[in-house]
Amino acid sequence: MSFAAEWLALREPYDGRARNADVLAAVSATFAGQTAINVVDLGCGTGSTLRAVSRHLPPRQTWRLVDNNLSLLARAADSAAPPGAHVTTTPMDIARDVEAALDGPVDLVTVSALLDLASAEWLERFVVEVAARRLPLYAALSYDGRAELAPAHALDERMIAAVNRHQRRDKGFGPALGPAAAAEAVHRLAVVQYEVTQGASDWVFGPQDTAIQNEVLAGWATAARELGEPLDDVTAWLTSRRDLVAAGRATMRVGHVDLFARPTAMR
């Protein structure tokens, strides 16, 4: 599955603020004794993980950015690399070829806003491959199904429930784990004897964050309609919520989880 560059640009500053500081500290501590690191970023989009994480890593960095969207890869290649970093891009369908995506020198695997799109089968393949290579994994911004909207509306609960059901549809990897993805990943990583540091990385939107609130609400309304919620109800809900956004009265919290997993004995 791929996303529009405009949406990725809109969400990136909120992603940056949401990333869990304790999880990032665990990443940094793991590589603190190294002067160089090789990172592969799967489903890289326009390179937001590189921009967010590079300052927490050793000074000499080699990043391989992997995505199946050539347009996004081109934007990622044009991103300003941090001093001391070498960045290459690889067009690849990670739903099909995740094993090949991990070939070559790799010290750290990163993904962002990806695990909740994945199927249970794909996640199992991914964890097995990561564990076989004894690779640490930083997986950020997995949606976990929590959402709080204020002021409340009578239809909020129904619409959010529809969104969470929609999240389990096929997103390009088979039936998606959706809100269960982070917990399932922690379980599977524990089975292969990985230590996991995890923490909340919620989006928090204030009254001033009108553009992203409207974009999220529109996406949720579309999901609710696709799940069969009545048009009149969805329209009434979306109109009411947009009116609150326009009036500067709306706030949102959307739940996400970050995790960093490392083998109990680093290679």
C-alpha positions as CSV (number, residue, x, y, z in Angstrom):
1,M,0.0,0.0,0.0
2,S,1.2,3.5,-0.8
3,F,0.2,7.0,0.4
4,A,0.1,10.4,-1.2
5,A,3.2,12.5,-0.7
6,E,0.9,15.4,0.4
7,W,-0.5,13.3,3.3
8,L,2.9,12.1,4.3
9,A,4.2,15.7,4.4
10,L,1.1,16.8,6.5
11,R,1.6,14.1,9.1
12,E,5.4,14.2,9.4
13,P,5.7,17.0,12.0
14,Y,3.0,15.3,14.2
15,D,4.8,11.9,13.8
16,G,8.0,13.6,14.9
17,R,6.4,15.0,18.0
18,A,4.6,11.7,18.7
19,R,7.6,9.4,18.5
20,N,8.3,8.0,22.0
21,A,11.4,9.4,23.6
22,D,12.1,6.4,25.8
23,V,12.0,4.1,22.8
24,L,14.3,6.3,20.8
25,A,16.6,6.4,23.8
26,A,16.7,2.6,23.8
27,V,17.7,2.7,20.1
28,S,20.4,5.3,20.8
29,A,21.8,3.4,23.7
30,T,22.1,0.1,21.8
31,F,24.4,1.7,19.2
32,A,26.2,4.2,21.5
33,G,29.5,2.4,21.3
34,Q,29.6,2.3,17.5
35,T,31.0,4.9,15.1
36,A,29.1,3.6,12.1
37,I,25.8,1.9,11.4
38,N,23.9,0.4,8.4
39,V,20.2,1.0,8.5
40,V,17.4,-0.4,6.2
41,D,14.1,1.5,6.3
42,L,11.2,-0.5,4.9
43,G,8.2,1.3,3.4
44,C,10.2,4.5,3.7
45,G,7.8,6.9,2.0
46,T,9.5,10.2,1.6
47,G,12.2,9.5,4.2
48,S,10.6,10.7,7.4
49,T,12.1,8.0,9.5
50,L,15.6,8.9,8.3
51,R,15.0,12.5,9.2
52,A,13.6,11.7,12.6
53,V,16.0,9.0,13.7
54,S,19.4,9.8,12.2
55,R,20.3,12.2,15.0
56,H,20.0,9.4,17.5
57,L,22.5,7.1,15.8
58,P,26.3,6.9,15.3
59,P,27.8,9.7,13.2
60,R,28.7,7.5,10.1
61,Q,25.4,6.2,8.7
62,T,24.5,4.2,5.6
63,W,20.7,4.2,5.0
64,R,19.0,2.0,2.4
65,L,15.5,3.3,1.8
66,V,13.0,0.7,0.4
67,D,9.6,1.4,-1.0
68,N,7.5,0.2,-4.0
69,N,6.4,3.8,-4.9
70,L,9.0,5.3,-7.3
71,S,7.6,8.8,-6.8
72,L,8.0,8.7,-3.0
73,L,11.5,7.1,-3.4
74,A,12.6,10.0,-5.6
75,R,11.4,12.5,-2.9
76,A,13.3,10.4,-0.3
77,A,16.4,10.5,-2.4
78,D,16.2,14.3,-2.5
79,S,15.9,14.6,1.3
80,A,18.8,16.3,2.9
81,A,20.9,13.6,4.5
82,P,22.5,14.3,7.8
83,P,26.3,15.0,7.9
84,G,28.1,11.7,7.6
85,A,25.2,9.8,6.1
86,H,25.1,7.9,2.8
87,V,21.6,7.3,1.5
88,T,20.5,4.9,-1.3
89,T,17.1,3.9,-2.5
90,T,15.8,0.5,-3.5
91,P,12.4,0.0,-5.3
92,M,10.9,-3.2,-3.9
93,D,7.6,-4.7,-2.9
94,I,8.2,-5.6,0.7
95,A,4.9,-7.4,0.9
96,R,6.3,-9.9,-1.5
97,D,10.1,-9.6,-1.0
98,V,10.7,-8.7,2.6
99,E,13.4,-11.3,2.9
100,A,15.4,-9.8,0.0
101,A,14.9,-6.3,1.4
102,L,17.0,-7.3,4.4
103,D,19.9,-8.7,2.4
104,G,23.3,-7.0,2.6
105,P,25.0,-5.3,5.6
106,V,22.3,-4.3,8.1
107,D,22.7,-3.3,11.8
108,L,19.2,-1.8,12.3
109,V,15.8,-2.3,10.6
110,T,13.3,0.6,10.8
111,V,9.6,0.8,9.9
112,S,7.1,3.6,10.6
113,A,3.3,3.4,10.3
114,L,3.6,0.0,8.7
115,L,2.9,-2.8,11.1
116,D,-0.8,-2.0,11.4
117,L,-1.1,-2.4,7.6
118,A,0.5,-5.9,7.7
119,S,-1.2,-9.3,7.9
120,A,-0.5,-11.8,10.6
121,E,1.2,-14.0,8.0
122,W,3.5,-11.2,6.8
123,L,4.3,-10.2,10.3
124,E,5.4,-13.8,11.1
125,R,7.6,-13.8,8.0
126,F,9.1,-10.5,8.9
127,V,9.8,-11.4,12.6
128,V,11.3,-14.8,11.6
129,E,13.6,-13.1,9.0
130,V,14.7,-10.3,11.4
131,A,15.3,-12.9,14.2
132,A,17.2,-15.2,11.9
133,R,19.6,-12.4,11.2
134,R,19.7,-11.2,14.8
135,L,18.7,-7.7,13.7
136,P,17.4,-5.0,16.1
137,L,14.0,-3.5,15.0
138,Y,12.6,0.0,15.5
139,A,8.9,0.0,14.6
140,A,7.2,3.3,15.2
141,L,3.7,4.8,14.9
142,S,1.5,1.6,14.8
143,Y,-2.1,2.6,15.2
144,D,-3.6,0.8,18.1
145,G,-7.3,1.6,17.8
146,R,-7.6,4.3,20.5
147,A,-9.2,7.6,19.5
148,E,-10.5,10.5,21.6
149,L,-12.5,13.3,20.1
150,A,-13.6,16.4,21.9
151,P,-16.2,17.8,22.2
152,A,-17.9,14.4,22.1
153,H,-20.5,13.6,19.5
154,A,-23.2,10.8,19.8
155,L,-21.9,9.0,16.8
156,D,-18.2,9.1,17.7
157,E,-18.1,5.6,19.1
158,R,-19.8,4.1,16.1
159,M,-17.5,5.8,13.6
160,I,-14.3,4.9,15.4
161,A,-15.5,1.3,15.7
162,A,-16.1,1.3,11.9
163,V,-12.6,2.7,11.3
164,N,-11.1,0.0,13.5
165,R,-12.9,-2.7,11.5
166,H,-11.8,-1.1,8.2
167,Q,-8.2,-1.1,9.5
168,R,-8.4,-4.9,9.3
169,R,-9.1,-5.0,5.6
170,D,-6.4,-5.9,3.1
171,K,-3.9,-3.0,2.8
172,G,-1.6,-4.9,0.4
173,F,-0.2,-7.5,2.7
174,G,-3.4,-9.6,3.1
175,P,-6.0,-9.1,5.9
176,A,-4.4,-6.4,8.1
177,L,-3.8,-6.8,11.8
178,G,-4.9,-3.2,12.2
179,P,-5.1,-2.1,15.9
180,A,-3.8,-5.4,17.1
181,A,-0.5,-5.2,15.2
182,A,1.7,-3.7,17.9
183,A,0.6,-6.2,20.6
184,E,1.0,-9.1,18.1
185,A,4.5,-7.9,17.2
186,V,5.5,-7.7,20.8
187,H,4.2,-11.3,21.3
188,R,6.0,-12.7,18.3
189,L,9.2,-10.9,19.1
190,A,9.1,-12.3,22.7
191,V,8.8,-15.8,21.2
192,V,12.1,-15.4,19.4
193,Q,13.7,-14.1,22.6
194,Y,13.9,-10.4,21.8
195,E,13.8,-7.7,24.4
196,V,11.2,-5.1,23.7
197,T,10.9,-1.5,24.8
198,Q,7.6,0.0,23.9
199,G,5.6,3.2,24.6
200,A,2.8,5.3,23.4
201,S,3.3,7.6,20.5
202,D,-0.1,9.2,20.2
203,W,-1.0,11.9,17.7
204,V,-2.3,14.9,19.7
205,F,-4.1,17.6,17.7
206,G,-5.1,20.9,19.2
207,P,-7.7,23.4,18.0
208,Q,-5.0,25.0,15.8
209,D,-4.3,21.8,13.9
210,T,-7.2,22.2,11.5
211,A,-5.7,20.7,8.3
212,I,-4.7,17.4,9.7
213,Q,-7.9,17.1,11.8
214,N,-10.0,17.6,8.6
215,E,-7.9,15.1,6.7
216,V,-8.2,12.4,9.4
217,L,-11.9,13.0,9.7
218,A,-12.5,12.7,6.0
219,G,-10.5,9.5,5.9
220,W,-12.5,8.1,8.8
221,A,-15.8,9.1,7.2
222,T,-14.8,7.3,4.0
223,A,-13.9,4.2,5.9
224,A,-17.2,4.2,7.8
225,R,-19.2,4.5,4.5
226,E,-17.2,1.6,3.0
227,L,-18.2,-0.5,6.1
228,G,-21.8,0.2,5.4
229,E,-22.6,3.0,7.9
230,P,-25.6,5.0,6.7
231,L,-24.8,8.0,4.5
232,D,-27.0,10.3,6.5
233,D,-25.3,9.4,9.8
234,V,-21.8,9.7,8.3
235,T,-22.6,13.0,6.7
236,A,-24.1,14.4,9.9
237,W,-21.2,13.3,12.0
238,L,-18.6,14.6,9.6
239,T,-20.4,18.0,9.2
240,S,-20.6,18.4,12.9
241,R,-17.0,17.5,13.5
242,R,-15.8,19.8,10.7
243,D,-17.9,22.7,12.2
244,L,-16.1,22.2,15.5
245,V,-12.7,22.2,13.8
246,A,-13.6,25.4,11.9
247,A,-14.8,27.0,15.1
248,G,-11.4,26.2,16.8
249,R,-13.1,24.0,19.4
250,A,-11.9,20.5,18.3
251,T,-9.2,18.4,19.7
252,M,-8.1,14.8,18.9
253,R,-5.9,12.1,20.3
254,V,-5.2,9.1,18.0
255,G,-3.4,6.2,19.7
256,H,-0.1,4.8,18.3
257,V,2.6,2.6,19.8
258,D,6.4,2.6,19.2
259,L,8.6,-0.3,19.9
260,F,12.3,-1.2,19.8
261,A,13.2,-4.9,19.8
262,R,16.7,-6.3,20.1
263,P,18.0,-9.9,20.4
264,T,18.9,-10.8,24.0
265,A,22.5,-11.4,22.8
266,M,23.5,-8.8,20.2
267,R,25.7,-10.2,17.5
